[in-house]
């Protein structure tokens, strides 16, 4: 099948760009429905490492002529027990009649009746496989007449391109997972990060930093964003970024907001990024005072160090700066019992007093609980 300029504009470019949509490929699906004269279309996406209990992503697109009809839930089609679409041969276009159970007349009648009630008389299935990373199934349905050979050819021709886009989507999903894990860990510590160029313009931020800071309402005409700061703080930020970028200093801390006593650590960017990339000159780190949920922290301390429930609860409170007496009374312990528990805590954690215990707790896994 020869690809036309219209194919490129309406199908293949939206496939490339659609991996960044949420959910993906909405424009591609709408254009495909228009090109094939389908009444409805479903795209079912399953990532290879998804949990068995996780439902697949289902993208449903309706033609304008059917937009006022009742919304069709793919789970109704799935409940009919059609031929297991996970066993379809990738790249081949199947008619919906090939999915019916002709070995069981009663079941076949039930399937036909249910499809008719949903306004589905004709359909085409296409399975696309992304090399073990993900699978997708494309279903187009019509009500009054079958799909033309041109529509079926278009669907078949899309297969390899959709497979390539699906591989890209699976790779992006893995990168997004990695990013989300890193950001969640920083957020549990109350930390946020920004990337700056040599002029102090913001190249990227994580969600925690976005919440902690205010940005200038208008984009910087030279590209990037600017933090909305008092003049003194803005000047200090620009000078520090310039000095670090030129190699005069490796790191420094500046006061961003005197009212909140909010400081930022600026250090030379040492990220290893694959090409092509726009390497920041400076990484900025913010941190607020955040601690883990006390009950979760107590549980982790108990599991890490073999403490009893009361010992772990006392250790958690001691790590927050409470005195032995204060922490013990909060737990309804006598002063003498609290002192005895603290000695056991120090012995089991290998620490030599409350200050050493604080270091052990804050430098370990407990703050991530």
C-alpha positions as CSV (number, residue, x, y, z in Angstrom):
1,X,0.0,0.0,0.0
2,X,1.5,3.4,-1.1
3,X,1.4,6.0,1.6
4,X,-0.1,9.4,0.7
5,X,0.6,12.8,2.1
6,X,-2.9,12.5,3.8
7,X,-1.8,9.3,5.4
8,X,1.3,11.0,6.8
9,X,-0.7,13.9,8.1
10,X,-3.7,12.1,9.5
11,X,-2.3,8.8,10.7
12,X,1.4,8.5,11.0
13,X,2.4,11.8,12.4
14,X,-0.4,11.6,15.1
15,X,1.0,8.2,15.9
16,X,4.5,9.7,16.6
17,X,3.2,12.7,18.5
18,X,0.5,10.7,20.3
19,X,2.8,9.0,22.7
20,X,3.0,12.2,24.6
21,X,-0.8,12.6,24.9
22,X,-2.7,11.6,28.0
23,X,-4.2,9.1,27.2
24,X,-2.1,8.4,24.2
25,X,-3.1,8.5,20.5
26,X,-6.5,10.3,20.8
27,X,-5.9,12.3,17.6
28,X,-4.8,9.2,15.8
29,X,-7.9,7.3,16.8
30,X,-10.2,10.1,15.8
31,X,-8.6,10.3,12.4
32,X,-8.6,6.5,12.0
33,X,-12.4,6.5,12.7
34,X,-12.9,9.1,10.1
35,X,-10.7,7.4,7.5
36,X,-12.3,4.0,7.9
37,X,-15.9,5.2,8.4
38,X,-16.0,3.2,11.7
39,X,-18.8,4.0,14.1
40,X,-16.6,3.3,17.2
41,X,-13.0,2.4,17.8
42,X,-11.3,0.9,20.9
43,X,-7.5,0.8,21.5
44,X,-6.6,-1.5,24.4
45,X,-3.1,-1.2,25.8
46,X,-1.4,-3.5,28.3
47,X,2.2,-3.1,29.5
48,X,4.1,-6.3,30.0
49,X,5.0,-5.7,33.6
50,X,1.6,-4.5,34.7
51,X,0.1,-6.4,37.7
52,X,-2.5,-9.0,36.8
53,X,-5.2,-7.1,38.7
54,X,-4.5,-3.8,36.8
55,X,-7.0,-3.1,34.1
56,X,-5.7,-2.3,30.6
57,X,-5.8,1.3,29.3
58,X,-8.8,1.5,27.0
59,X,-9.2,4.5,24.6
60,X,-12.7,4.8,23.1
61,X,-13.4,7.0,20.2
62,X,-16.9,7.6,18.7
63,X,-17.7,8.9,15.2
64,X,-19.6,12.2,15.2
65,X,-22.8,10.5,13.9
66,X,-22.8,8.3,17.0
67,X,-21.8,10.8,19.6
68,X,-25.3,11.1,21.0
69,X,-25.7,7.4,21.5
70,X,-25.1,5.6,24.8
71,X,-21.5,5.3,25.7
72,X,-20.2,1.9,25.0
73,X,-18.0,0.2,27.7
74,X,-15.4,-2.1,26.3
75,X,-15.9,-4.4,29.3
76,X,-19.3,-5.3,27.9
77,X,-17.7,-6.6,24.7
78,X,-15.0,-8.3,26.8
79,X,-17.6,-10.1,28.9
80,X,-19.0,-11.9,25.8
81,X,-16.1,-14.3,25.9
82,X,-15.0,-13.7,22.3
83,X,-12.0,-15.6,21.0
84,X,-9.1,-14.6,23.4
85,X,-7.7,-11.6,21.8
86,X,-4.4,-12.2,23.5
87,X,-3.9,-15.2,21.2
88,X,-4.4,-13.3,18.0
89,X,-1.5,-13.3,15.6
90,X,0.2,-9.9,15.7
91,X,-0.2,-7.9,12.5
92,X,-3.2,-9.8,11.1
93,X,-6.6,-8.1,10.7
94,X,-9.5,-10.3,12.0
95,X,-13.2,-9.9,11.2
96,X,-15.4,-10.0,14.3
97,X,-17.1,-13.1,13.1
98,X,-13.8,-14.9,13.5
99,X,-14.0,-14.1,17.2
100,X,-17.4,-15.8,17.8
101,X,-17.9,-19.2,19.3
102,X,-19.3,-21.3,16.4
103,X,-18.8,-24.5,18.4
104,X,-21.5,-23.6,20.9
105,X,-24.8,-22.5,19.1
106,X,-26.4,-21.2,22.3
107,X,-23.3,-19.1,23.2
108,X,-23.0,-18.0,19.5
109,X,-26.6,-16.7,19.6
110,X,-26.0,-14.9,22.9
111,X,-22.9,-13.3,21.5
112,X,-24.7,-12.1,18.3
113,X,-27.6,-10.8,20.3
114,X,-25.4,-8.8,22.7
115,X,-23.4,-7.3,19.9
116,X,-26.5,-6.3,18.0
117,X,-27.9,-4.7,21.1
118,X,-24.7,-2.7,21.3
119,X,-25.0,-1.6,17.7
120,X,-22.1,-3.8,16.5
121,X,-22.7,-5.9,13.4
122,X,-19.3,-5.7,11.7
123,X,-15.9,-5.3,13.2
124,X,-12.1,-5.6,12.7
125,X,-9.5,-6.6,15.2
126,X,-5.7,-5.9,15.0
127,X,-3.2,-7.1,17.6
128,X,0.0,-5.2,17.8
129,X,3.0,-6.5,19.8
130,X,5.9,-4.3,21.0
131,X,8.5,-7.1,21.4
132,X,7.4,-8.3,24.8
133,X,7.3,-4.8,26.3
134,X,3.6,-4.1,25.6
135,X,0.6,-5.3,23.6
136,X,-2.2,-3.3,22.0
137,X,-5.4,-4.4,20.3
138,X,-7.3,-2.1,17.9
139,X,-11.0,-2.8,17.4
140,X,-13.1,-0.9,14.8
141,X,-16.9,-1.6,14.7
142,X,-19.8,-0.6,12.3
143,X,-23.5,-1.2,12.4
144,X,-25.1,-1.3,8.9
145,X,-22.4,-2.3,6.4
146,X,-19.1,-4.0,6.5
147,X,-15.7,-2.3,6.2
148,X,-14.3,-1.7,2.7
149,X,-11.2,-3.4,1.5
150,X,-9.5,0.0,1.6
151,X,-10.4,0.4,5.3
152,X,-9.0,-3.0,6.1
153,X,-5.8,-2.3,4.1
154,X,-5.4,1.0,6.0
155,X,-5.7,-0.9,9.3
156,X,-3.2,-3.5,8.2
157,X,-0.7,-0.9,7.0
158,X,-0.9,0.9,10.4
159,X,0.3,-2.2,12.3
160,X,4.1,-1.8,12.0
161,X,3.9,1.9,12.7
162,X,1.7,1.4,15.8
163,X,4.1,-1.3,17.0
164,X,7.0,1.1,16.8
165,X,5.0,3.8,18.6
166,X,4.0,1.2,21.2
167,X,7.7,0.4,21.9
168,X,8.3,4.1,22.4
169,X,5.3,4.4,24.7
170,X,6.6,1.4,26.8
171,X,10.1,3.0,27.1
172,X,8.5,6.3,28.1
173,X,6.4,4.5,30.7
174,X,9.6,3.0,32.2
175,X,11.3,6.4,32.3
176,X,8.3,8.0,33.9
177,X,8.2,5.3,36.5
178,X,11.9,5.9,37.3
179,X,11.3,9.6,37.5
180,X,8.2,9.2,39.7
181,X,10.1,6.9,42.1
182,X,13.0,9.5,42.4
183,X,10.6,12.4,42.9
184,X,8.5,10.5,45.5
185,X,11.7,9.6,47.5
186,X,12.8,13.3,47.5
187,X,9.3,14.4,48.5
188,X,9.3,12.1,51.5
189,X,12.5,13.9,52.6
190,X,10.9,17.3,52.0
191,X,13.4,17.9,49.1
192,X,12.8,19.5,45.7
193,X,15.2,20.1,42.9
194,X,15.6,22.5,40.0
195,X,18.0,22.7,37.0
196,X,19.4,26.1,36.1
197,X,21.4,27.4,33.2
198,X,24.4,29.6,33.7
199,X,22.1,32.7,33.8
200,X,19.9,31.4,36.5
201,X,17.0,30.5,34.3
202,X,15.0,27.4,35.2
203,X,15.3,24.6,32.8
204,X,13.4,21.9,34.7
205,X,11.8,21.4,38.1
206,X,10.3,18.5,40.0
207,X,6.7,18.7,41.5
208,X,8.0,19.4,45.0
209,X,10.0,22.4,43.9
210,X,7.0,23.7,41.9
211,X,4.9,23.6,45.1
212,X,7.6,25.3,47.2
213,X,8.4,28.2,44.8
214,X,6.7,30.9,42.7
215,X,7.6,31.5,39.1
216,X,7.5,34.7,37.1
217,X,4.1,35.0,35.3
218,X,5.6,35.6,31.9
219,X,8.2,33.3,30.2
220,X,11.7,34.7,29.9
221,X,12.1,36.0,26.3
222,X,15.5,34.2,26.2
223,X,13.9,30.9,27.0
224,X,13.3,29.1,30.3
225,X,11.5,30.4,33.4
226,X,12.6,32.7,36.2
227,X,11.9,32.4,39.8
228,X,9.8,35.2,41.3
229,X,12.1,36.5,44.0
230,X,13.0,39.6,45.8
231,X,15.7,41.6,43.9
232,X,18.5,40.7,46.3
233,X,17.7,37.0,46.1
234,X,17.3,37.1,42.3
235,X,20.7,38.8,42.0
236,X,22.3,36.3,44.4
237,X,20.9,33.4,42.3
238,X,22.2,34.8,39.0
239,X,25.7,35.5,40.4
240,X,25.9,32.1,42.1
241,X,24.8,30.2,38.9
242,X,27.4,32.2,36.8
243,X,30.2,31.5,39.3
244,X,29.4,27.8,39.4
245,X,29.1,27.6,35.6
246,X,32.5,29.3,35.2
247,X,34.1,26.9,37.7
248,X,34.9,29.5,40.3
249,X,33.1,27.6,43.0
250,X,31.6,24.1,43.2
251,X,28.6,24.8,45.5
252,X,27.0,27.5,47.6
253,X,23.8,28.2,49.5
254,X,21.7,31.3,49.1
255,X,18.7,32.7,51.0
256,X,15.6,32.6,48.7
257,X,12.9,33.8,51.0
258,X,13.7,35.5,54.3
259,X,10.1,35.3,55.4
260,X,10.1,31.5,55.3
261,X,13.8,31.1,56.1
262,X,14.0,29.2,52.8
263,X,17.5,28.5,51.5
264,X,18.6,26.8,48.3
265,X,21.8,24.7,47.8
266,X,23.4,25.3,44.4
267,X,26.0,22.9,43.1
268,X,27.7,22.2,39.8
269,X,25.6,19.8,37.6
270,X,27.2,16.4,37.5
271,X,24.3,14.5,35.8
272,X,25.2,11.9,33.2
273,X,22.7,12.3,30.4
274,X,22.6,10.5,27.1
275,X,23.0,12.5,23.9
276,X,21.3,14.6,22.7
277,X,20.8,16.7,25.8
278,X,20.7,20.2,27.1
279,X,23.0,19.9,30.2
280,X,22.1,22.3,33.1
281,X,24.9,24.3,34.6
282,X,23.6,24.1,38.1
283,X,21.3,21.9,40.2
284,X,19.4,23.7,43.0
285,X,18.1,21.7,46.0
286,X,15.5,22.9,48.5
287,X,14.4,21.1,51.7
288,X,11.7,21.6,54.3
289,X,11.4,19.9,57.6
290,X,9.3,16.7,56.9
291,X,9.2,13.5,58.8
292,X,7.6,10.2,58.0
293,X,4.3,9.1,59.5
294,X,5.0,8.3,63.2
295,X,3.3,4.9,63.1
296,X,5.0,3.9,59.9
297,X,8.4,5.0,61.3
298,X,7.8,3.0,64.4
299,X,7.0,-0.1,62.4
300,X,10.2,0.2,60.3
301,X,12.4,0.8,63.3
302,X,10.9,-2.3,65.0
303,X,11.6,-4.4,61.9
304,X,15.1,-3.0,61.2
305,X,16.5,-3.3,64.7
306,X,14.4,-6.0,66.4
307,X,12.8,-3.6,68.9
308,X,9.6,-4.3,70.8
309,X,6.6,-2.2,70.0
310,X,7.1,0.2,72.9
311,X,10.9,0.4,72.3
312,X,10.3,1.3,68.6
313,X,7.7,3.9,69.5
314,X,10.1,5.5,72.0
315,X,13.0,5.4,69.5
316,X,10.8,7.2,66.9
317,X,10.0,9.9,69.4
318,X,13.6,10.3,70.5
319,X,14.6,10.6,66.8
320,X,12.3,13.6,66.6
321,X,14.2,15.5,69.3
322,X,11.9,14.7,72.3
323,X,13.7,14.0,75.6
324,X,13.5,10.5,77.1
325,X,11.2,11.8,79.8
326,X,8.9,13.6,77.4
327,X,8.7,10.7,75.0
328,X,8.1,8.2,77.8
329,X,5.3,10.2,79.3
330,X,3.7,10.6,75.9
331,X,3.7,6.8,75.7
332,X,2.4,6.5,79.3
333,X,5.7,5.0,80.5
334,X,7.2,5.8,83.9
335,X,10.4,7.8,83.9
336,X,12.4,4.8,85.1
337,X,10.8,2.5,82.4
338,X,11.6,5.1,79.7
339,X,15.2,5.2,80.8
340,X,15.5,1.4,80.8
341,X,13.9,1.2,77.3
342,X,16.3,3.8,76.0
343,X,19.3,1.7,77.1
344,X,17.9,-1.3,75.3
345,X,17.3,0.9,72.2
346,X,20.9,2.1,72.2
347,X,22.1,-1.5,72.6
348,X,20.0,-2.9,69.8
349,X,20.7,-0.1,67.4
350,X,24.4,0.0,68.1
351,X,24.2,3.7,69.1
352,X,25.8,5.6,72.0
353,X,23.1,8.0,73.0
354,X,20.2,10.1,71.7
355,X,22.3,12.1,69.2
356,X,23.8,9.0,67.7
357,X,20.3,7.4,67.5
358,X,19.1,10.5,65.6
359,X,21.9,10.1,63.2
360,X,21.2,6.4,62.7
361,X,17.5,6.9,62.1
362,X,17.7,9.9,59.8
363,X,20.5,8.3,57.8
364,X,18.7,5.0,57.3
365,X,15.5,3.8,55.7
366,X,13.0,5.1,58.3
367,X,12.5,8.6,56.7
368,X,11.2,6.8,53.5
369,X,8.5,4.9,55.4
